[in-house]
Amino acid sequence: MYAALFPGQGSHRVGMGRALYEASPAAKEVLDRAEAALPGLLKLMWEGPEEALTLTENQQPALLAAGYAAYRAFLEAGGNPPALAAGHSLGSGRPTWPRAPWSWKTP
């Protein structure tokens, strides 16, 4: 049995998600869709500045994108869907991903 734990606000770091983007087609798809919905998000995630990434209005979509990209990369690599999921703070909404379809809405 597997469990997934999703982090919450304050777990951000400049550079987050970049290695996933470069290594996983599934993560790249998620992050490209996030960028289409919120232009400039990937640059902020990967290059900062830290002060701008820390702002709630930037940090929350960045964590959402990075967390979902990591989850999709895990599944792509052959990981089993978790039987249980939990999250802290912002991450508390993410446990629905393993059981429900989710997508970025683009304008």
N, C-alpha and C positions, 0 to 999 in steps of 0.2 A: 504494500500500500504506500502511496506517495502523498505528500502534503505540499502545498505551495504557500509561501509566505511572501506577501508584497509589502515593500517599505512605504513609509509615509513621508510627509513634508519634512525637510531637513536632511534627506538622504541624497540630495543632489551634489554633483561635482562637475566642474567644467571638464569636458571630454567624455561624459557619459554617453553610452550608446554607440560611439564611433567604431569600436572594435567589432561589435555585433553587426553593424552596418556593413563593414568590410568583409565579414566572414560568413554571413548568413543571408541567403536570398529572401527568406521569410521575414527576417528583421528589417532588411532593406526595404521591402514592400511596405511594412508598417510605418517605418520612419519617413519614407517618401510620401506616403499618404498624410502623415502628420504635417510634413512640410507644405504640402499642397493646401491643407486646411489653414495652416498658420505660417505663412511665409516668413522666413528668418529664424524659425525655431531651431533648426539644426545648427546654424551658425552660432546661435547663442549657446546651445548645448555643448558644442565642440570647442568654441573659441572664447566664450564668455563675453563680457567680463563677469566675474563671480558675483559682483554686486547686483548686476541686472538679472542674472539667473536666480538669485535669491529672492527676488520680488515674487510674491504669491502668484500674481497673474502670469508669470513666466515659469516659475518652478512647478506649478501643478500640471500644466500640459506637458512639460518636459518629462516629469516623472511618470506620467501616464503613458507617454509614448515610449520611453525607455523600458518601463516595466512590461508593457504589452509586447514590445519587440523581443525582450528576453524570453518571455513565455512562448512566443511563436518560434523562436530559435530553438528552444528546448524541445518543443514538439517536433520540429523539422529534423532534429538530430536523433530522433527515435525515442525521445522521452515519453513515458506514459502519462496520460492526463491524470491529474491528481484526484484522489478520492476526497481530499479535504483541502480547503483553502482558507486563509485568514490574512488580515492586513492590519496595519497600524495607521491611524489618522487617515490621510488621503488614500492610503492603500486598502482601507477597509471596504471600499467599493469594488475593488478589483477581483475579489474571489468569485464574482459572477462570471468572469471570462471563461473559466473552464466549462461552464454549463450553458452559456448563452452566446449567440452570435454577437459580434461587436464590430463596428467600423467607424472610421472618421467620416464625418459629413463634410463634403467640400462644397463651397459656394457654386 
